[in-house]
Amino acid sequence: MTWYNKKRLSVDTFKMTDDIITKLRDGWYSDEYFNNTIRVLKMRANNKIEFGNYSHDLDKVVDVSDQVNGDVYVEMQFFTRRKPFSVVAGVDEALAILEVATGYYEGDKFINTFDQLEIEAVHDGTLAHYDGDPLNVDPVLIVRGRYRDFGHLETPILGVLSLPTRIATNTYNVLEAANGKPVLFFPARFDHYKIQAVGGYAYQVALERFNLEHRHSLSPFFSTGEQNDWWGSDRAKGTISHASIACFYGNTAMTMLAFAETIGTDTPRIALVDFHNDCIKTTYEVIDAMWERYFDLMKSGQEEEALKYVLYGVRPDTSGNMMDASIDPLYDKKQDNGVNLRLVRNLRSAMDTYYHTLIERMDEADKVKYKQLAKDYCRGIKITVTGGFNVKKIKYFEEAGAPVDSYGVGSSLLSNASSEGTNNDFTADIVKVKIDDVYYPLSKVGRGVCSNKHLIKIQ
């Protein structure tokens, strides 16, 4: 973990090809008004044009008439304004951008001046608080240097801070709502595949921050390999899909048996049970099939092989426009449709009592010997819920004591709107300018020099 072990991700982590680096240096990823500003300043610097006797904001403190402002040195701070806090992510990539693309061109040759910058930055995973006052923000990155050497990088830096910080903060809020239950990271299908690594990184930053703040030890659950690319630790995890059930002609139980036969036991066996919109009936069918294999192997002493057929959990993923067959309708779509409280309670109750059915099928000797095994098998099956879960819905489930063991969360982790109506868009402001080796405060109205005790000097 970067912020936790005080290490930062290397430039190589971000796979910036020569083409990407060239485009960063050229301002290809930047809003054009930044590029225009750089062009203007460079022209004035090359022609040694002094500011002259024009009015300015520093007229009461210093004379700037002889300053070649094309070479102006500034202090710029980067911050976000999401109440009450953000879990910061993306700082290491911002530093990488500065490292490879700070500088200027002499003809066709790029002169890198990164080593001439003064930089302070927080670690990814830091909490940045905001109370609503734009003059009281927590900067996550401060850069001092000649503006025309790094001003063209403002847009990409803001972008690499905004997206992962938004995902990390959303994830942290979901983890808090889930009261320490695992949250599975399922937003890959809702975003561009090229940025899955960013999302997965932000998710784990939030997970580690949550573990630290709340003294938990939750492990990550990635659904794609790319989401884990920046970490290089746990591989992607997953079980069966609706498509896999269709490939077995709608037989969920047979799908699970084939999965159990094929996939290593380090992957939990979680059955997707809403294919026929009858979660309890399908769950019974899956238990019957998996238990039969498990029971036979346990009886014959093949306990290691039997582990393949331990049903770890079931996952209802009922569509929001459908009502499961186990639900007695209240004729209210919010209470009847989708994965709702009554469905998971019905499911939990059905699994907890199904061991009686398993026992009834045994011969008399086995009933005595294996009763507890059957009971533990059924009651040990967990419930993972997916389908439209966000902070609000998870809080509702938790406050109602829903028998849910983990939550799979997707699109809400990418949402730009927080519950407070603000977002994680980052802003950068020049807050000081340097005149004759002294930095003087100067910023637009409503902004000013701020500090953050978590800033660490980079160079």
C-alpha positions as CSV (number, residue, x, y, z in Angstrom):
1,M,0.0,0.0,0.0
2,T,1.5,3.3,-1.0
3,W,0.4,5.6,1.8
4,Y,0.6,2.9,4.4
5,N,4.1,1.7,3.8
6,K,5.3,5.1,2.6
7,K,6.2,3.8,-0.8
8,R,4.9,5.3,-4.1
9,L,4.1,3.7,-7.4
10,S,6.9,4.0,-9.9
11,V,6.6,5.7,-13.2
12,D,6.7,2.3,-14.9
13,T,3.5,1.3,-13.2
14,F,1.5,3.6,-15.4
15,K,2.7,2.2,-18.7
16,M,3.3,5.6,-20.3
17,T,4.6,4.7,-23.7
18,D,6.8,7.0,-25.7
19,D,3.8,8.2,-27.6
20,I,1.9,9.0,-24.5
21,I,4.9,10.9,-23.0
22,T,5.3,12.9,-26.2
23,K,1.6,13.8,-26.2
24,L,1.8,14.9,-22.6
25,R,4.8,17.1,-23.4
26,D,3.0,18.5,-26.4
27,G,-0.1,19.4,-24.5
28,W,-2.2,16.9,-26.5
29,Y,-4.2,15.9,-23.3
30,S,-4.5,19.5,-22.1
31,D,-7.3,22.1,-22.5
32,E,-6.1,24.4,-25.2
33,Y,-6.3,27.5,-23.2
34,F,-3.4,26.2,-21.1
35,N,-1.4,25.5,-24.2
36,N,-2.2,29.0,-25.4
37,T,-1.0,30.4,-22.1
38,I,2.3,28.6,-22.5
39,R,2.8,29.9,-26.0
40,V,2.2,33.4,-24.9
41,L,4.6,33.2,-21.9
42,K,7.3,31.5,-24.0
43,M,7.1,34.2,-26.6
44,R,7.4,36.9,-23.9
45,A,10.3,35.0,-22.3
46,N,12.2,34.5,-25.6
47,N,11.8,38.2,-26.3
48,K,12.7,39.3,-22.8
49,I,9.5,41.4,-22.6
50,E,9.2,43.0,-19.2
51,F,5.8,43.5,-17.5
52,G,6.2,47.3,-17.5
53,N,4.2,50.0,-15.6
54,Y,0.8,48.3,-15.7
55,S,-1.5,47.9,-12.8
56,H,-1.3,44.6,-10.9
57,D,-2.3,42.9,-7.7
58,L,1.1,43.3,-6.0
59,D,1.5,47.1,-6.4
60,K,1.4,47.7,-2.7
61,V,4.1,45.2,-1.8
62,V,6.6,44.9,-4.7
63,D,7.6,46.4,-8.0
64,V,7.2,44.0,-10.9
65,S,7.8,46.5,-13.8
66,D,11.1,44.9,-14.7
67,Q,10.0,41.3,-14.4
68,V,10.0,39.1,-17.5
69,N,6.7,37.4,-16.5
70,G,7.1,34.9,-19.3
71,D,9.4,33.2,-16.9
72,V,7.2,33.7,-13.9
73,Y,7.7,31.1,-11.1
74,V,4.5,30.2,-9.2
75,E,3.1,28.0,-6.4
76,M,0.1,26.0,-7.5
77,Q,-2.0,23.9,-5.2
78,F,-4.3,21.0,-6.2
79,F,-7.4,20.2,-4.1
80,T,-10.9,18.7,-4.2
81,R,-14.1,19.9,-2.4
82,R,-16.1,17.0,-1.5
83,K,-17.8,17.1,1.9
84,P,-16.9,16.0,4.4
85,F,-13.8,14.3,3.1
86,S,-12.2,12.4,0.2
87,V,-10.0,9.4,0.1
88,V,-7.3,10.7,-2.2
89,A,-6.0,8.5,-5.0
90,G,-4.0,9.3,-8.1
91,V,-1.2,11.4,-6.6
92,D,1.5,8.9,-7.6
93,E,0.4,9.1,-11.2
94,A,0.3,12.9,-11.1
95,L,3.9,12.9,-9.9
96,A,4.8,10.5,-12.7
97,I,3.3,12.9,-15.2
98,L,5.3,15.8,-13.8
99,E,8.4,13.6,-13.9
100,V,8.2,12.7,-17.5
101,A,6.6,15.8,-19.0
102,T,7.8,18.9,-17.1
103,G,10.0,21.1,-19.3
104,Y,10.1,22.8,-22.7
105,Y,11.2,22.4,-26.3
106,E,14.3,23.8,-27.9
107,G,13.5,23.1,-31.5
108,D,12.6,19.4,-31.6
109,K,14.4,18.5,-28.4
110,F,12.5,18.4,-25.1
111,I,14.5,19.7,-22.1
112,N,13.2,18.0,-19.0
113,T,13.2,20.4,-16.0
114,F,11.4,18.2,-13.5
115,D,14.4,18.4,-11.1
116,Q,13.9,22.2,-10.9
117,L,10.5,21.9,-9.4
118,E,9.7,22.0,-5.7
119,I,7.0,19.5,-4.9
120,E,5.0,18.5,-1.8
121,A,2.4,15.7,-2.0
122,V,0.3,13.5,0.2
123,H,0.3,9.8,-0.1
124,D,-2.5,8.0,-1.9
125,G,-5.0,6.9,0.7
126,T,-4.8,10.1,2.7
127,L,-8.1,11.7,3.9
128,A,-8.6,15.2,2.6
129,H,-11.3,17.0,4.6
130,Y,-13.5,19.9,3.4
131,D,-16.0,21.9,5.5
132,G,-17.5,24.0,2.7
133,D,-15.0,26.9,2.9
134,P,-13.0,27.2,-0.4
135,L,-10.4,29.1,1.6
136,N,-10.0,26.1,3.9
137,V,-9.1,23.2,1.7
138,D,-6.6,20.4,2.1
139,P,-4.2,20.6,-0.9
140,V,-3.0,17.1,-1.9
141,L,-0.3,18.4,-4.3
142,I,1.7,21.6,-4.3
143,V,4.1,22.5,-7.1
144,R,6.5,25.4,-7.3
145,G,8.4,26.2,-10.4
146,R,8.4,28.0,-13.7
147,Y,4.8,27.9,-14.8
148,R,5.5,27.5,-18.5
149,D,7.4,24.3,-17.7
150,F,4.4,22.5,-16.1
151,G,1.3,24.6,-16.8
152,H,0.4,22.4,-19.8
153,L,0.1,19.4,-17.4
154,E,-2.8,20.8,-15.3
155,T,-5.6,19.1,-17.2
156,P,-4.1,15.5,-17.2
157,I,-3.0,15.9,-13.5
158,L,-6.6,17.0,-12.5
159,G,-7.9,14.0,-14.4
160,V,-5.7,11.4,-12.8
161,L,-6.6,12.8,-9.4
162,S,-10.4,13.2,-10.0
163,L,-11.4,9.8,-11.2
164,P,-9.5,7.5,-8.8
165,T,-10.3,9.8,-5.8
166,R,-14.0,9.6,-6.7
167,I,-13.9,5.8,-6.9
168,A,-11.9,5.5,-3.7
169,T,-14.2,7.8,-1.8
170,N,-17.3,6.1,-3.1
171,T,-15.9,2.7,-2.2
172,Y,-14.9,3.9,1.3
173,N,-18.5,5.1,1.9
174,V,-19.9,1.8,0.7
175,L,-17.5,-0.1,3.0
176,E,-18.7,2.0,5.9
177,A,-22.3,1.4,5.0
178,A,-21.7,-2.4,4.8
179,N,-20.4,-2.4,8.4
180,G,-17.3,-4.3,7.6
181,K,-18.8,-6.9,5.3
182,P,-16.9,-7.6,2.1
183,V,-17.7,-5.4,-0.9
184,L,-17.0,-7.0,-4.3
185,F,-15.7,-4.6,-6.9
186,F,-18.0,-5.0,-9.9
187,P,-18.0,-1.8,-12.0
188,A,-15.9,-3.1,-14.9
189,R,-18.8,-3.3,-17.3
190,F,-19.8,0.3,-16.6
191,D,-16.6,2.0,-17.7
192,H,-13.9,1.9,-20.5
193,Y,-11.7,-1.2,-20.3
194,K,-8.6,0.9,-20.6
195,I,-9.1,2.4,-17.2
196,Q,-9.9,-0.7,-15.2
197,A,-6.5,-0.6,-13.6
198,V,-7.2,2.9,-12.2
199,G,-10.5,1.8,-10.7
200,G,-9.0,-1.3,-9.2
201,Y,-6.2,0.7,-7.7
202,A,-8.7,3.2,-6.2
203,Y,-10.8,0.4,-4.8
204,Q,-7.9,-1.1,-2.9
205,V,-6.7,2.3,-1.7
206,A,-10.1,2.7,-0.1
207,L,-10.1,-0.8,1.2
208,E,-6.8,-0.4,3.0
209,R,-7.8,3.0,4.3
210,F,-11.1,1.5,5.7
211,N,-9.1,-1.4,7.3
212,L,-6.8,1.1,9.0
213,E,-9.6,3.4,10.2
214,H,-11.9,0.7,11.4
215,R,-9.5,-2.1,12.4
216,H,-10.7,-4.6,9.8
217,S,-8.8,-7.0,7.6
218,L,-11.0,-7.2,4.5
219,S,-9.4,-8.6,1.4
220,P,-9.9,-7.2,-2.1
221,F,-12.2,-8.9,-4.6
222,F,-11.4,-7.9,-8.2
223,S,-13.5,-9.2,-11.1
224,T,-10.9,-8.6,-13.9
225,G,-7.2,-9.1,-14.1
226,E,-6.6,-5.5,-15.3
227,Q,-8.2,-4.1,-12.1
228,N,-5.3,-5.6,-10.2
229,D,-2.6,-4.6,-12.7
230,W,-1.1,-1.8,-10.5
231,W,-1.0,-4.1,-7.5
232,G,0.2,-7.3,-8.9
233,S,-1.0,-9.3,-5.9
234,D,-4.4,-11.1,-5.8
235,R,-5.7,-12.4,-9.1
236,A,-9.2,-11.7,-10.4
237,K,-12.0,-13.8,-8.8
238,G,-15.4,-14.8,-10.1
239,T,-17.8,-17.7,-10.2
240,I,-20.6,-18.3,-12.8
241,S,-22.6,-15.9,-15.0
242,H,-26.1,-16.0,-16.5
243,A,-24.4,-16.7,-19.8
244,S,-22.7,-19.8,-18.3
245,I,-26.1,-21.1,-17.1
246,A,-27.5,-20.5,-20.6
247,C,-24.6,-22.6,-22.0
248,F,-25.8,-25.4,-19.8
249,Y,-29.3,-25.0,-21.2
250,G,-30.7,-23.3,-18.0
251,N,-29.5,-25.9,-15.6
252,T,-27.9,-23.9,-12.7
253,A,-27.1,-27.0,-10.6
254,M,-25.2,-28.7,-13.5
255,T,-23.4,-25.4,-14.2
256,M,-22.2,-25.3,-10.6
257,L,-21.0,-29.0,-10.7
258,A,-19.0,-28.3,-13.8
259,F,-17.5,-25.2,-12.2
260,A,-16.6,-27.2,-9.0
261,E,-15.0,-29.9,-11.1
262,T,-12.9,-27.4,-13.1
263,I,-11.9,-24.5,-11.0
264,G,-9.5,-24.6,-8.1
265,T,-10.8,-24.6,-4.5
266,D,-9.2,-21.2,-3.8
267,T,-12.1,-19.7,-5.7
268,P,-15.3,-19.7,-3.6
269,R,-18.3,-21.6,-5.1
270,I,-21.0,-19.0,-5.3
271,A,-24.1,-19.9,-7.3
272,L,-26.0,-17.3,-9.2
273,V,-29.6,-18.3,-8.4
274,D,-32.0,-15.9,-10.2
275,F,-31.9,-17.3,-13.8
276,H,-35.5,-18.6,-13.5
277,N,-36.6,-15.8,-11.2
278,D,-37.1,-18.5,-8.4
279,C,-34.1,-18.1,-6.2
280,I,-35.2,-20.6,-3.5
281,K,-36.1,-23.4,-5.9
282,T,-32.8,-22.9,-7.8
283,T,-30.9,-22.8,-4.5
284,Y,-32.5,-26.1,-3.4
285,E,-31.4,-27.7,-6.8
286,V,-27.9,-26.4,-6.4
287,I,-27.6,-27.6,-2.8
288,D,-28.9,-31.1,-3.8
289,A,-26.3,-31.5,-6.5
290,M,-23.4,-30.1,-4.6
291,W,-24.2,-31.8,-1.4
292,E,-24.6,-35.2,-3.0
293,R,-21.0,-35.0,-4.4
294,Y,-19.7,-33.6,-1.1
295,F,-21.5,-36.1,1.1
296,D,-20.3,-39.1,-1.0
297,L,-16.7,-37.9,-0.9
298,M,-16.8,-37.2,2.8
299,K,-18.2,-40.7,3.6
300,S,-15.4,-42.3,1.6
301,G,-12.8,-40.3,3.4
302,Q,-11.8,-38.0,0.5
303,E,-12.1,-34.8,2.4
304,E,-9.7,-32.9,0.2
305,E,-11.7,-33.7,-2.9
306,A,-14.9,-33.0,-1.1
307,L,-13.8,-29.3,-0.7
308,K,-14.5,-28.8,-4.4
309,Y,-18.2,-29.2,-3.6
310,V,-18.6,-26.9,-0.6
311,L,-21.2,-24.4,-1.6
312,Y,-19.7,-21.2,-0.3
313,G,-22.6,-18.9,-1.2
314,V,-25.5,-18.0,-3.4
315,R,-26.0,-14.8,-5.2
316,P,-29.5,-13.4,-6.1
317,D,-29.2,-10.8,-8.8
318,T,-32.9,-10.3,-9.6
319,S,-33.7,-7.5,-12.0
320,G,-35.3,-4.4,-10.7
321,N,-38.4,-5.0,-12.9
322,M,-38.9,-8.6,-11.7
323,M,-40.4,-10.1,-8.6
324,D,-39.0,-13.4,-7.3
325,A,-41.3,-16.3,-7.1
326,S,-40.8,-16.5,-3.3
327,I,-42.2,-13.0,-2.7
328,D,-45.8,-12.5,-1.6
329,P,-46.7,-9.3,-3.6
330,L,-47.4,-6.1,-1.7
331,Y,-48.1,-4.4,-5.1
332,D,-45.3,-1.9,-4.5
333,K,-42.4,-2.3,-7.0
334,K,-39.9,-1.0,-4.5
335,Q,-40.8,-3.7,-2.0
336,D,-41.6,-6.4,-4.4
337,N,-39.0,-6.2,-7.2
338,G,-35.3,-6.8,-7.4
339,V,-33.1,-8.0,-4.6
340,N,-35.1,-6.9,-1.6
341,L,-35.2,-7.6,2.1
342,R,-38.0,-10.2,1.9
343,L,-36.1,-12.1,-0.8
344,V,-32.9,-12.4,1.2
345,R,-34.8,-13.3,4.4
346,N,-36.7,-15.9,2.6
347,L,-33.5,-17.3,1.1
348,R,-31.7,-17.4,4.4
349,S,-34.6,-19.1,6.1
350,A,-34.9,-21.7,3.3
351,M,-31.2,-22.6,3.4
352,D,-31.1,-22.7,7.2
353,T,-33.9,-25.3,7.4
354,Y,-33.0,-27.3,4.2
355,Y,-30.7,-29.7,6.1
356,H,-33.8,-31.5,7.3
357,T,-34.5,-32.5,3.7
358,L,-31.0,-33.7,3.3
359,I,-31.2,-35.8,6.4
360,E,-34.5,-37.4,5.5
361,R,-32.9,-38.8,2.4
362,M,-30.2,-40.6,4.4
363,D,-30.4,-44.1,5.7
364,E,-30.9,-44.5,9.5
365,A,-27.2,-44.9,10.4
366,D,-26.2,-41.9,8.4
367,K,-28.9,-39.7,9.9
368,V,-27.2,-40.0,13.3
369,K,-23.6,-39.8,12.1
370,Y,-24.0,-36.9,9.5
371,K,-26.9,-34.8,10.8
372,Q,-24.5,-32.1,12.1
373,L,-22.6,-32.2,8.8
374,A,-25.7,-31.5,6.8
375,K,-26.8,-28.8,9.2
376,D,-23.4,-27.0,9.0
377,Y,-23.4,-27.3,5.2
378,C,-26.7,-25.6,4.7
379,R,-26.3,-23.0,7.4
380,G,-22.8,-22.2,6.3
381,I,-23.9,-21.1,2.8
382,K,-23.5,-17.3,2.6
383,I,-25.5,-14.7,0.7
384,T,-23.9,-12.2,-1.7
385,V,-26.3,-9.7,-3.1
386,T,-25.9,-7.7,-6.4
387,G,-28.0,-5.5,-8.5
388,G,-28.4,-1.8,-8.0
389,F,-26.6,-1.6,-4.6
390,N,-25.3,1.8,-3.4
391,V,-24.7,3.5,-0.1
392,K,-28.4,4.2,0.5
393,K,-29.5,0.7,-0.3
394,I,-26.8,-1.0,1.7
395,K,-27.5,1.2,4.7
396,Y,-31.2,0.3,4.4
397,F,-30.3,-3.4,4.4
398,E,-27.8,-3.2,7.3
399,E,-30.2,-1.1,9.5
400,A,-32.9,-3.7,8.8
401,G,-30.6,-6.5,9.8
402,A,-30.6,-8.2,6.4
403,P,-29.0,-11.6,6.4
404,V,-26.4,-10.5,3.8
405,D,-22.8,-11.6,4.0
406,S,-21.3,-9.5,1.2
407,Y,-22.3,-6.9,-1.3
408,G,-21.3,-6.7,-5.0
409,V,-21.3,-3.1,-6.1
410,G,-21.0,-1.7,-9.6
411,S,-21.9,1.5,-11.2
412,S,-22.5,3.5,-8.0
413,L,-18.7,3.3,-7.3
414,L,-18.1,5.3,-10.5
415,S,-20.9,7.9,-9.8
416,N,-19.7,11.5,-9.8
417,A,-22.4,12.7,-7.4
418,S,-22.0,12.1,-3.7
419,S,-24.8,12.0,-1.1
420,E,-23.9,15.6,-0.2
421,G,-24.5,16.8,-3.8
422,T,-20.8,17.5,-4.4
423,N,-18.2,15.6,-6.3
424,N,-14.6,14.8,-6.5
425,D,-13.6,17.1,-9.3
426,F,-10.2,18.6,-8.6
427,T,-9.2,22.2,-9.0
428,A,-5.8,23.7,-9.3
429,D,-5.0,27.4,-8.5
430,I,-1.9,29.5,-8.6
431,V,-1.8,30.9,-5.1
432,K,1.7,32.6,-5.1
433,V,4.0,34.2,-7.5
434,K,7.8,34.5,-7.1
435,I,9.4,38.0,-7.4
436,D,13.2,38.2,-6.8
437,D,13.4,35.0,-4.9
438,V,10.3,35.8,-2.7
439,Y,6.9,34.1,-3.1
440,Y,4.0,36.5,-2.7
441,P,0.4,35.4,-2.2
442,L,-1.7,36.0,-5.4
443,S,-4.8,34.2,-6.4
444,K,-8.3,34.7,-7.8
445,V,-10.9,36.0,-5.4
446,G,-12.3,33.2,-3.1
447,R,-9.1,31.1,-3.3
448,G,-5.9,31.4,-1.2
449,V,-2.9,29.7,0.2
450,C,-3.9,26.6,2.2
451,S,-1.9,23.9,4.0
452,N,-2.2,20.2,4.8
453,K,-0.2,18.5,7.5
454,H,-0.1,15.4,5.4
455,L,2.0,17.0,2.6
456,I,5.4,15.4,2.3
457,K,8.3,17.1,0.5
458,I,9.2,15.2,-2.7
459,Q,12.1,17.4,-3.8
